[in-house]
Amino acid sequence: MNKKEILKLAKGFRGRAKNCIRIARERVEKALQYSYRDRRNKKRDMRSLWIQRINAGTRQHGVISLFLYFSISLSILF
């Protein structure tokens, strides 16, 4: 990445990280690492939230969530 691209990505950073190329390069590289990691963590969090919501809904209606998963998988297959 050239200087212009790095400074464009570093826009909004605090201090010299937004205009000093050497520091900006390090901060942008670390920010890209965080964004890569957190895209996967976001999927993990959404999956656990989805499971919690399904369990709460099944408990509310007196259905065991395992039976719900089984019936959903059958409805998809047939």
PyMOL Python script that loads the backbone (N, CA, C, O; Angstrom):
from pymol import cmd

cmd.read_pdbstr("""\
ATOM      1  N   MET A   1       0.840  -1.173   0.000  1.00  0.00           N
ATOM      2  CA  MET A   1       0.000   0.000   0.000  1.00  0.00           C
ATOM      3  C   MET A   1       0.891   1.244   0.000  1.00  0.00           C
ATOM      4  O   MET A   1       1.899   1.315   0.703  1.00  0.00           O
ATOM      5  N   ASN A   2       0.493   2.194  -0.792  1.00  0.00           N
ATOM      6  CA  ASN A   2       1.295   3.406  -0.840  1.00  0.00           C
ATOM      7  C   ASN A   2       0.845   4.402   0.229  1.00  0.00           C
ATOM      8  O   ASN A   2      -0.123   4.175   0.954  1.00  0.00           O
ATOM      9  N   LYS A   3       1.578   5.505   0.298  1.00  0.00           N
ATOM     10  CA  LYS A   3       1.364   6.489   1.353  1.00  0.00           C
ATOM     11  C   LYS A   3      -0.053   7.059   1.344  1.00  0.00           C
ATOM     12  O   LYS A   3      -0.668   7.240   2.395  1.00  0.00           O
ATOM     13  N   LYS A   4      -0.555   7.335   0.159  1.00  0.00           N
ATOM     14  CA  LYS A   4      -1.888   7.941   0.045  1.00  0.00           C
ATOM     15  C   LYS A   4      -2.975   6.999   0.564  1.00  0.00           C
ATOM     16  O   LYS A   4      -3.893   7.429   1.261  1.00  0.00           O
ATOM     17  N   GLU A   5      -2.869   5.715   0.222  1.00  0.00           N
ATOM     18  CA  GLU A   5      -3.858   4.733   0.679  1.00  0.00           C
ATOM     19  C   GLU A   5      -3.822   4.559   2.195  1.00  0.00           C
ATOM     20  O   GLU A   5      -4.864   4.453   2.842  1.00  0.00           O
ATOM     21  N   ILE A   6      -2.607   4.532   2.756  1.00  0.00           N
ATOM     22  CA  ILE A   6      -2.466   4.358   4.201  1.00  0.00           C
ATOM     23  C   ILE A   6      -3.056   5.549   4.939  1.00  0.00           C
ATOM     24  O   ILE A   6      -3.788   5.370   5.912  1.00  0.00           O
ATOM     25  N   LEU A   7      -2.747   6.765   4.489  1.00  0.00           N
ATOM     26  CA  LEU A   7      -3.273   7.944   5.162  1.00  0.00           C
ATOM     27  C   LEU A   7      -4.793   8.050   4.994  1.00  0.00           C
ATOM     28  O   LEU A   7      -5.480   8.585   5.864  1.00  0.00           O
ATOM     29  N   LYS A   8      -5.309   7.546   3.883  1.00  0.00           N
ATOM     30  CA  LYS A   8      -6.761   7.536   3.703  1.00  0.00           C
ATOM     31  C   LYS A   8      -7.417   6.588   4.705  1.00  0.00           C
ATOM     32  O   LYS A   8      -8.459   6.909   5.276  1.00  0.00           O
ATOM     33  N   LEU A   9      -6.800   5.407   4.922  1.00  0.00           N
ATOM     34  CA  LEU A   9      -7.328   4.452   5.890  1.00  0.00           C
ATOM     35  C   LEU A   9      -7.152   4.947   7.329  1.00  0.00           C
ATOM     36  O   LEU A   9      -7.926   4.583   8.214  1.00  0.00           O
ATOM     37  N   ALA A  10      -6.119   5.786   7.559  1.00  0.00           N
ATOM     38  CA  ALA A  10      -5.831   6.275   8.905  1.00  0.00           C
ATOM     39  C   ALA A  10      -6.664   7.504   9.256  1.00  0.00           C
ATOM     40  O   ALA A  10      -6.506   8.065  10.340  1.00  0.00           O
ATOM     41  N   LYS A  11      -7.535   7.924   8.369  1.00  0.00           N
ATOM     42  CA  LYS A  11      -8.373   9.096   8.634  1.00  0.00           C
ATOM     43  C   LYS A  11      -9.268   8.812   9.836  1.00  0.00           C
ATOM     44  O   LYS A  11      -9.931   7.776   9.888  1.00  0.00           O
ATOM     45  N   GLY A  12      -9.287   9.721  10.792  1.00  0.00           N
ATOM     46  CA  GLY A  12     -10.082   9.549  11.997  1.00  0.00           C
ATOM     47  C   GLY A  12      -9.284   9.024  13.173  1.00  0.00           C
ATOM     48  O   GLY A  12      -9.792   9.005  14.294  1.00  0.00           O
ATOM     49  N   PHE A  13      -8.045   8.597  12.951  1.00  0.00           N
ATOM     50  CA  PHE A  13      -7.207   8.149  14.058  1.00  0.00           C
ATOM     51  C   PHE A  13      -6.748   9.357  14.861  1.00  0.00           C
ATOM     52  O   PHE A  13      -6.776  10.483  14.364  1.00  0.00           O
ATOM     53  N   ARG A  14      -6.326   9.128  16.105  1.00  0.00           N
ATOM     54  CA  ARG A  14      -5.918  10.217  16.974  1.00  0.00           C
ATOM     55  C   ARG A  14      -4.418  10.455  16.912  1.00  0.00           C
ATOM     56  O   ARG A  14      -3.641   9.532  16.669  1.00  0.00           O
ATOM     57  N   GLY A  15      -4.022  11.696  17.133  1.00  0.00           N
ATOM     58  CA  GLY A  15      -2.614  12.060  17.236  1.00  0.00           C
ATOM     59  C   GLY A  15      -1.871  11.921  15.918  1.00  0.00           C
ATOM     60  O   GLY A  15      -2.418  12.160  14.842  1.00  0.00           O
ATOM     61  N   ARG A  16      -0.596  11.525  16.036  1.00  0.00           N
ATOM     62  CA  ARG A  16       0.234  11.410  14.837  1.00  0.00           C
ATOM     63  C   ARG A  16      -0.116  10.200  13.992  1.00  0.00           C
ATOM     64  O   ARG A  16       0.387  10.057  12.878  1.00  0.00           O
ATOM     65  N   ALA A  17      -0.975   9.322  14.508  1.00  0.00           N
ATOM     66  CA  ALA A  17      -1.355   8.117  13.766  1.00  0.00           C
ATOM     67  C   ALA A  17      -2.129   8.465  12.510  1.00  0.00           C
ATOM     68  O   ALA A  17      -2.266   7.620  11.625  1.00  0.00           O
ATOM     69  N   LYS A  18      -2.642   9.693  12.404  1.00  0.00           N
ATOM     70  CA  LYS A  18      -3.407  10.058  11.213  1.00  0.00           C
ATOM     71  C   LYS A  18      -2.579  10.757  10.146  1.00  0.00           C
ATOM     72  O   LYS A  18      -3.008  10.832   8.995  1.00  0.00           O
ATOM     73  N   ASN A  19      -1.377  11.283  10.502  1.00  0.00           N
ATOM     74  CA  ASN A  19      -0.627  12.033   9.500  1.00  0.00           C
ATOM     75  C   ASN A  19       0.860  11.693   9.412  1.00  0.00           C
ATOM     76  O   ASN A  19       1.527  12.134   8.476  1.00  0.00           O
ATOM     77  N   CYS A  20       1.384  10.940  10.335  1.00  0.00           N
ATOM     78  CA  CYS A  20       2.775  10.498  10.275  1.00  0.00           C
ATOM     79  C   CYS A  20       2.775   9.100   9.666  1.00  0.00           C
ATOM     80  O   CYS A  20       2.221   8.169  10.251  1.00  0.00           O
ATOM     81  N   ILE A  21       3.386   8.948   8.508  1.00  0.00           N
ATOM     82  CA  ILE A  21       3.241   7.728   7.708  1.00  0.00           C
ATOM     83  C   ILE A  21       3.721   6.487   8.450  1.00  0.00           C
ATOM     84  O   ILE A  21       3.110   5.423   8.350  1.00  0.00           O
ATOM     85  N   ARG A  22       4.822   6.624   9.198  1.00  0.00           N
ATOM     86  CA  ARG A  22       5.370   5.455   9.880  1.00  0.00           C
ATOM     87  C   ARG A  22       4.413   4.947  10.958  1.00  0.00           C
ATOM     88  O   ARG A  22       4.162   3.746  11.051  1.00  0.00           O
ATOM     89  N   ILE A  23       3.890   5.840  11.752  1.00  0.00           N
ATOM     90  CA  ILE A  23       2.955   5.450  12.808  1.00  0.00           C
ATOM     91  C   ILE A  23       1.625   5.034  12.193  1.00  0.00           C
ATOM     92  O   ILE A  23       0.998   4.073  12.639  1.00  0.00           O
ATOM     93  N   ALA A  24       1.202   5.761  11.170  1.00  0.00           N
ATOM     94  CA  ALA A  24      -0.078   5.441  10.517  1.00  0.00           C
ATOM     95  C   ALA A  24      -0.046   4.046   9.916  1.00  0.00           C
ATOM     96  O   ALA A  24      -1.041   3.324   9.977  1.00  0.00           O
ATOM     97  N   ARG A  25       1.080   3.657   9.338  1.00  0.00           N
ATOM     98  CA  ARG A  25       1.196   2.322   8.742  1.00  0.00           C
ATOM     99  C   ARG A  25       1.001   1.243   9.807  1.00  0.00           C
ATOM    100  O   ARG A  25       0.292   0.263   9.583  1.00  0.00           O
ATOM    101  N   GLU A  26       1.637   1.430  10.970  1.00  0.00           N
ATOM    102  CA  GLU A  26       1.495   0.448  12.049  1.00  0.00           C
ATOM    103  C   GLU A  26       0.061   0.376  12.557  1.00  0.00           C
ATOM    104  O   GLU A  26      -0.480  -0.709  12.771  1.00  0.00           O
ATOM    105  N   ARG A  27      -0.551   1.552  12.749  1.00  0.00           N
ATOM    106  CA  ARG A  27      -1.916   1.594  13.274  1.00  0.00           C
ATOM    107  C   ARG A  27      -2.922   1.007  12.279  1.00  0.00           C
ATOM    108  O   ARG A  27      -3.848   0.297  12.671  1.00  0.00           O
ATOM    109  N   VAL A  28      -2.737   1.306  11.003  1.00  0.00           N
ATOM    110  CA  VAL A  28      -3.645   0.779   9.980  1.00  0.00           C
ATOM    111  C   VAL A  28      -3.502  -0.730   9.890  1.00  0.00           C
ATOM    112  O   VAL A  28      -4.498  -1.444   9.769  1.00  0.00           O
ATOM    113  N   GLU A  29      -2.267  -1.223   9.946  1.00  0.00           N
ATOM    114  CA  GLU A  29      -2.047  -2.668   9.892  1.00  0.00           C
ATOM    115  C   GLU A  29      -2.730  -3.362  11.075  1.00  0.00           C
ATOM    116  O   GLU A  29      -3.369  -4.399  10.901  1.00  0.00           O
ATOM    117  N   LYS A  30      -2.595  -2.790  12.277  1.00  0.00           N
ATOM    118  CA  LYS A  30      -3.226  -3.374  13.457  1.00  0.00           C
ATOM    119  C   LYS A  30      -4.746  -3.280  13.355  1.00  0.00           C
ATOM    120  O   LYS A  30      -5.453  -4.209  13.744  1.00  0.00           O
ATOM    121  N   ALA A  31      -5.250  -2.161  12.832  1.00  0.00           N
ATOM    122  CA  ALA A  31      -6.697  -1.994  12.679  1.00  0.00           C
ATOM    123  C   ALA A  31      -7.260  -3.029  11.708  1.00  0.00           C
ATOM    124  O   ALA A  31      -8.352  -3.553  11.930  1.00  0.00           O
ATOM    125  N   LEU A  32      -6.529  -3.328  10.639  1.00  0.00           N
ATOM    126  CA  LEU A  32      -6.982  -4.342   9.685  1.00  0.00           C
ATOM    127  C   LEU A  32      -6.979  -5.736  10.316  1.00  0.00           C
ATOM    128  O   LEU A  32      -7.837  -6.564  10.012  1.00  0.00           O
ATOM    129  N   GLN A  33      -6.003  -5.987  11.201  1.00  0.00           N
ATOM    130  CA  GLN A  33      -5.986  -7.267  11.921  1.00  0.00           C
ATOM    131  C   GLN A  33      -7.199  -7.390  12.838  1.00  0.00           C
ATOM    132  O   GLN A  33      -7.838  -8.440  12.910  1.00  0.00           O
ATOM    133  N   TYR A  34      -7.505  -6.289  13.539  1.00  0.00           N
ATOM    134  CA  TYR A  34      -8.674  -6.295  14.422  1.00  0.00           C
ATOM    135  C   TYR A  34      -9.957  -6.500  13.625  1.00  0.00           C
ATOM    136  O   TYR A  34     -10.834  -7.253  14.047  1.00  0.00           O
ATOM    137  N   SER A  35     -10.071  -5.841  12.485  1.00  0.00           N
ATOM    138  CA  SER A  35     -11.299  -5.961  11.707  1.00  0.00           C
ATOM    139  C   SER A  35     -11.467  -7.379  11.165  1.00  0.00           C
ATOM    140  O   SER A  35     -12.587  -7.886  11.108  1.00  0.00           O
ATOM    141  N   TYR A  36     -10.369  -8.027  10.766  1.00  0.00           N
ATOM    142  CA  TYR A  36     -10.421  -9.409  10.285  1.00  0.00           C
ATOM    143  C   TYR A  36     -10.899 -10.324  11.414  1.00  0.00           C
ATOM    144  O   TYR A  36     -11.778 -11.163  11.218  1.00  0.00           O
ATOM    145  N   ARG A  37     -10.302 -10.150  12.605  1.00  0.00           N
ATOM    146  CA  ARG A  37     -10.664 -10.984  13.755  1.00  0.00           C
ATOM    147  C   ARG A  37     -12.119 -10.755  14.156  1.00  0.00           C
ATOM    148  O   ARG A  37     -12.856 -11.705  14.420  1.00  0.00           O
ATOM    149  N   ASP A  38     -12.522  -9.494  14.200  1.00  0.00           N
ATOM    150  CA  ASP A  38     -13.848  -9.175  14.724  1.00  0.00           C
ATOM    151  C   ASP A  38     -14.970  -9.506  13.753  1.00  0.00           C
ATOM    152  O   ASP A  38     -16.115  -9.649  14.181  1.00  0.00           O
ATOM    153  N   ARG A  39     -14.685  -9.630  12.475  1.00  0.00           N
ATOM    154  CA  ARG A  39     -15.721 -10.110  11.549  1.00  0.00           C
ATOM    155  C   ARG A  39     -16.110 -11.539  11.901  1.00  0.00           C
ATOM    156  O   ARG A  39     -17.282 -11.906  11.810  1.00  0.00           O
ATOM    157  N   ARG A  40     -15.140 -12.342  12.299  1.00  0.00           N
ATOM    158  CA  ARG A  40     -15.434 -13.713  12.702  1.00  0.00           C
ATOM    159  C   ARG A  40     -16.114 -13.746  14.075  1.00  0.00           C
ATOM    160  O   ARG A  40     -17.030 -14.537  14.298  1.00  0.00           O
ATOM    161  N   ASN A  41     -15.663 -12.887  14.989  1.00  0.00           N
ATOM    162  CA  ASN A  41     -16.290 -12.834  16.310  1.00  0.00           C
ATOM    163  C   ASN A  41     -17.732 -12.370  16.221  1.00  0.00           C
ATOM    164  O   ASN A  41     -18.574 -12.800  17.009  1.00  0.00           O
ATOM    165  N   LYS A  42     -18.023 -11.499  15.269  1.00  0.00           N
ATOM    166  CA  LYS A  42     -19.392 -11.023  15.092  1.00  0.00           C
ATOM    167  C   LYS A  42     -20.305 -12.179  14.697  1.00  0.00           C
ATOM    168  O   LYS A  42     -21.421 -12.285  15.206  1.00  0.00           O
ATOM    169  N   LYS A  43     -19.848 -13.040  13.802  1.00  0.00           N
ATOM    170  CA  LYS A  43     -20.628 -14.213  13.396  1.00  0.00           C
ATOM    171  C   LYS A  43     -20.855 -15.134  14.592  1.00  0.00           C
ATOM    172  O   LYS A  43     -21.948 -15.672  14.767  1.00  0.00           O
ATOM    173  N   ARG A  44     -19.822 -15.314  15.411  1.00  0.00           N
ATOM    174  CA  ARG A  44     -19.927 -16.159  16.590  1.00  0.00           C
ATOM    175  C   ARG A  44     -20.948 -15.590  17.574  1.00  0.00           C
ATOM    176  O   ARG A  44     -21.779 -16.321  18.113  1.00  0.00           O
ATOM    177  N   ASP A  45     -20.876 -14.279  17.799  1.00  0.00           N
ATOM    178  CA  ASP A  45     -21.810 -13.637  18.731  1.00  0.00           C
ATOM    179  C   ASP A  45     -23.246 -13.717  18.225  1.00  0.00           C
ATOM    180  O   ASP A  45     -24.168 -13.961  19.004  1.00  0.00           O
ATOM    181  N   MET A  46     -23.438 -13.514  16.931  1.00  0.00           N
ATOM    182  CA  MET A  46     -24.787 -13.561  16.381  1.00  0.00           C
ATOM    183  C   MET A  46     -25.355 -14.978  16.458  1.00  0.00           C
ATOM    184  O   MET A  46     -26.550 -15.155  16.690  1.00  0.00           O
ATOM    185  N   ARG A  47     -24.512 -15.973  16.266  1.00  0.00           N
ATOM    186  CA  ARG A  47     -24.981 -17.355  16.373  1.00  0.00           C
ATOM    187  C   ARG A  47     -25.425 -17.661  17.803  1.00  0.00           C
ATOM    188  O   ARG A  47     -26.471 -18.278  18.006  1.00  0.00           O
ATOM    189  N   SER A  48     -24.644 -17.238  18.787  1.00  0.00           N
ATOM    190  CA  SER A  48     -25.025 -17.514  20.177  1.00  0.00           C
ATOM    191  C   SER A  48     -26.288 -16.748  20.563  1.00  0.00           C
ATOM    192  O   SER A  48     -27.126 -17.262  21.304  1.00  0.00           O
ATOM    193  N   LEU A  49     -26.426 -15.521  20.063  1.00  0.00           N
ATOM    194  CA  LEU A  49     -27.635 -14.748  20.331  1.00  0.00           C
ATOM    195  C   LEU A  49     -28.855 -15.413  19.691  1.00  0.00           C
ATOM    196  O   LEU A  49     -29.930 -15.450  20.289  1.00  0.00           O
ATOM    197  N   TRP A  50     -28.686 -15.936  18.478  1.00  0.00           N
ATOM    198  CA  TRP A  50     -29.766 -16.623  17.761  1.00  0.00           C
ATOM    199  C   TRP A  50     -30.214 -17.858  18.546  1.00  0.00           C
ATOM    200  O   TRP A  50     -31.410 -18.113  18.683  1.00  0.00           O
ATOM    201  N   ILE A  51     -29.248 -18.619  19.059  1.00  0.00           N
ATOM    202  CA  ILE A  51     -29.556 -19.812  19.838  1.00  0.00           C
ATOM    203  C   ILE A  51     -30.290 -19.441  21.127  1.00  0.00           C
ATOM    204  O   ILE A  51     -31.243 -20.116  21.516  1.00  0.00           O
ATOM    205  N   GLN A  52     -29.848 -18.365  21.789  1.00  0.00           N
ATOM    206  CA  GLN A  52     -30.519 -17.925  23.020  1.00  0.00           C
ATOM    207  C   GLN A  52     -31.964 -17.525  22.738  1.00  0.00           C
ATOM    208  O   GLN A  52     -32.862 -17.856  23.512  1.00  0.00           O
ATOM    209  N   ARG A  53     -32.189 -16.823  21.645  1.00  0.00           N
ATOM    210  CA  ARG A  53     -33.541 -16.387  21.302  1.00  0.00           C
ATOM    211  C   ARG A  53     -34.447 -17.578  20.985  1.00  0.00           C
ATOM    212  O   ARG A  53     -35.606 -17.607  21.397  1.00  0.00           O
ATOM    213  N   ILE A  54     -33.920 -18.553  20.256  1.00  0.00           N
ATOM    214  CA  ILE A  54     -34.710 -19.747  19.935  1.00  0.00           C
ATOM    215  C   ILE A  54     -35.050 -20.507  21.213  1.00  0.00           C
ATOM    216  O   ILE A  54     -36.184 -20.953  21.389  1.00  0.00           O
ATOM    217  N   ASN A  55     -34.072 -20.656  22.103  1.00  0.00           N
ATOM    218  CA  ASN A  55     -34.317 -21.374  23.358  1.00  0.00           C
ATOM    219  C   ASN A  55     -35.350 -20.647  24.203  1.00  0.00           C
ATOM    220  O   ASN A  55     -36.210 -21.287  24.809  1.00  0.00           O
ATOM    221  N   ALA A  56     -35.281 -19.331  24.255  1.00  0.00           N
ATOM    222  CA  ALA A  56     -36.257 -18.562  25.041  1.00  0.00           C
ATOM    223  C   ALA A  56     -37.657 -18.720  24.455  1.00  0.00           C
ATOM    224  O   ALA A  56     -38.630 -18.879  25.192  1.00  0.00           O
ATOM    225  N   GLY A  57     -37.754 -18.676  23.136  1.00  0.00           N
ATOM    226  CA  GLY A  57     -39.058 -18.819  22.490  1.00  0.00           C
ATOM    227  C   GLY A  57     -39.648 -20.207  22.667  1.00  0.00           C
ATOM    228  O   GLY A  57     -40.852 -20.348  22.878  1.00  0.00           O
ATOM    229  N   THR A  58     -38.815 -21.227  22.582  1.00  0.00           N
ATOM    230  CA  THR A  58     -39.327 -22.594  22.752  1.00  0.00           C
ATOM    231  C   THR A  58     -39.744 -22.845  24.191  1.00  0.00           C
ATOM    232  O   THR A  58     -40.748 -23.512  24.442  1.00  0.00           O
ATOM    233  N   ARG A  59     -38.966 -22.304  25.152  1.00  0.00           N
ATOM    234  CA  ARG A  59     -39.337 -22.444  26.554  1.00  0.00           C
ATOM    235  C   ARG A  59     -40.663 -21.761  26.851  1.00  0.00           C
ATOM    236  O   ARG A  59     -41.473 -22.247  27.641  1.00  0.00           O
ATOM    237  N   GLN A  60     -40.864 -20.625  26.199  1.00  0.00           N
ATOM    238  CA  GLN A  60     -42.088 -19.863  26.409  1.00  0.00           C
ATOM    239  C   GLN A  60     -43.316 -20.647  25.933  1.00  0.00           C
ATOM    240  O   GLN A  60     -44.394 -20.544  26.520  1.00  0.00           O
ATOM    241  N   HIS A  61     -43.139 -21.431  24.863  1.00  0.00           N
ATOM    242  CA  HIS A  61     -44.251 -22.203  24.306  1.00  0.00           C
ATOM    243  C   HIS A  61     -44.247 -23.665  24.740  1.00  0.00           C
ATOM    244  O   HIS A  61     -45.077 -24.454  24.288  1.00  0.00           O
ATOM    245  N   GLY A  62     -43.316 -24.023  25.613  1.00  0.00           N
ATOM    246  CA  GLY A  62     -43.290 -25.374  26.162  1.00  0.00           C
ATOM    247  C   GLY A  62     -42.780 -26.427  25.200  1.00  0.00           C
ATOM    248  O   GLY A  62     -43.131 -27.600  25.329  1.00  0.00           O
ATOM    249  N   VAL A  63     -41.962 -26.035  24.242  1.00  0.00           N
ATOM    250  CA  VAL A  63     -41.405 -26.981  23.271  1.00  0.00           C
ATOM    251  C   VAL A  63     -39.921 -27.157  23.585  1.00  0.00           C
ATOM    252  O   VAL A  63     -39.243 -26.196  23.951  1.00  0.00           O
ATOM    253  N   ILE A  64     -39.425 -28.361  23.446  1.00  0.00           N
ATOM    254  CA  ILE A  64     -37.994 -28.596  23.633  1.00  0.00           C
ATOM    255  C   ILE A  64     -37.287 -28.161  22.356  1.00  0.00           C
ATOM    256  O   ILE A  64     -37.695 -28.517  21.251  1.00  0.00           O
ATOM    257  N   SER A  65     -36.217 -27.384  22.527  1.00  0.00           N
ATOM    258  CA  SER A  65     -35.555 -26.803  21.362  1.00  0.00           C
ATOM    259  C   SER A  65     -34.959 -27.869  20.439  1.00  0.00           C
ATOM    260  O   SER A  65     -34.860 -27.652  19.231  1.00  0.00           O
ATOM    261  N   LEU A  66     -34.566 -29.007  20.990  1.00  0.00           N
ATOM    262  CA  LEU A  66     -34.023 -30.083  20.162  1.00  0.00           C
ATOM    263  C   LEU A  66     -35.065 -30.577  19.163  1.00  0.00           C
ATOM    264  O   LEU A  66     -34.747 -30.846  18.005  1.00  0.00           O
ATOM    265  N   PHE A  67     -36.319 -30.694  19.623  1.00  0.00           N
ATOM    266  CA  PHE A  67     -37.397 -31.109  18.719  1.00  0.00           C
ATOM    267  C   PHE A  67     -37.630 -30.066  17.632  1.00  0.00           C
ATOM    268  O   PHE A  67     -37.925 -30.405  16.485  1.00  0.00           O
ATOM    269  N   LEU A  68     -37.497 -28.803  17.999  1.00  0.00           N
ATOM    270  CA  LEU A  68     -37.664 -27.728  17.020  1.00  0.00           C
ATOM    271  C   LEU A  68     -36.593 -27.827  15.933  1.00  0.00           C
ATOM    272  O   LEU A  68     -36.901 -27.737  14.744  1.00  0.00           O
ATOM    273  N   TYR A  69     -35.339 -28.011  16.342  1.00  0.00           N
ATOM    274  CA  TYR A  69     -34.249 -28.150  15.370  1.00  0.00           C
ATOM    275  C   TYR A  69     -34.482 -29.357  14.457  1.00  0.00           C
ATOM    276  O   TYR A  69     -34.253 -29.294  13.250  1.00  0.00           O
ATOM    277  N   PHE A  70     -34.941 -30.451  15.059  1.00  0.00           N
ATOM    278  CA  PHE A  70     -35.192 -31.659  14.290  1.00  0.00           C
ATOM    279  C   PHE A  70     -36.301 -31.436  13.262  1.00  0.00           C
ATOM    280  O   PHE A  70     -36.171 -31.848  12.109  1.00  0.00           O
ATOM    281  N   SER A  71     -37.390 -30.786  13.678  1.00  0.00           N
ATOM    282  CA  SER A  71     -38.502 -30.556  12.748  1.00  0.00           C
ATOM    283  C   SER A  71     -38.125 -29.558  11.654  1.00  0.00           C
ATOM    284  O   SER A  71     -38.582 -29.677  10.517  1.00  0.00           O
ATOM    285  N   ILE A  72     -37.298 -28.582  11.995  1.00  0.00           N
ATOM    286  CA  ILE A  72     -36.834 -27.636  10.974  1.00  0.00           C
ATOM    287  C   ILE A  72     -35.977 -28.366   9.946  1.00  0.00           C
ATOM    288  O   ILE A  72     -36.117 -28.141   8.744  1.00  0.00           O
ATOM    289  N   SER A  73     -35.090 -29.241  10.417  1.00  0.00           N
ATOM    290  CA  SER A  73     -34.232 -29.966   9.471  1.00  0.00           C
ATOM    291  C   SER A  73     -35.053 -30.903   8.597  1.00  0.00           C
ATOM    292  O   SER A  73     -34.729 -31.091   7.424  1.00  0.00           O
ATOM    293  N   LEU A  74     -36.107 -31.493   9.144  1.00  0.00           N
ATOM    294  CA  LEU A  74     -36.984 -32.349   8.329  1.00  0.00           C
ATOM    295  C   LEU A  74     -37.743 -31.537   7.292  1.00  0.00           C
ATOM    296  O   LEU A  74     -37.914 -31.973   6.153  1.00  0.00           O
ATOM    297  N   SER A  75     -38.199 -30.354   7.689  1.00  0.00           N
ATOM    298  CA  SER A  75     -38.954 -29.522   6.747  1.00  0.00           C
ATOM    299  C   SER A  75     -38.067 -29.028   5.613  1.00  0.00           C
ATOM    300  O   SER A  75     -38.547 -28.824   4.498  1.00  0.00           O
ATOM    301  N   ILE A  76     -36.782 -28.835   5.884  1.00  0.00           N
ATOM    302  CA  ILE A  76     -35.862 -28.412   4.829  1.00  0.00           C
ATOM    303  C   ILE A  76     -35.604 -29.566   3.861  1.00  0.00           C
ATOM    304  O   ILE A  76     -35.506 -29.357   2.651  1.00  0.00           O
ATOM    305  N   LEU A  77     -35.495 -30.785   4.396  1.00  0.00           N
ATOM    306  CA  LEU A  77     -35.192 -31.947   3.552  1.00  0.00           C
ATOM    307  C   LEU A  77     -36.370 -32.338   2.691  1.00  0.00           C
ATOM    308  O   LEU A  77     -36.173 -32.742   1.545  1.00  0.00           O
ATOM    309  N   PHE A  78     -37.592 -32.235   3.197  1.00  0.00           N
ATOM    310  CA  PHE A  78     -38.742 -32.749   2.461  1.00  0.00           C
ATOM    311  C   PHE A  78     -39.636 -31.643   1.999  1.00  0.00           C
ATOM    312  O   PHE A  78     -40.656 -31.901   1.360  1.00  0.00           O
TER     313      PHE A  78
END
""", "prot")
cmd.dss("prot")
cmd.show_as("cartoon", "prot")
cmd.util.cbc("prot")
cmd.orient("prot")
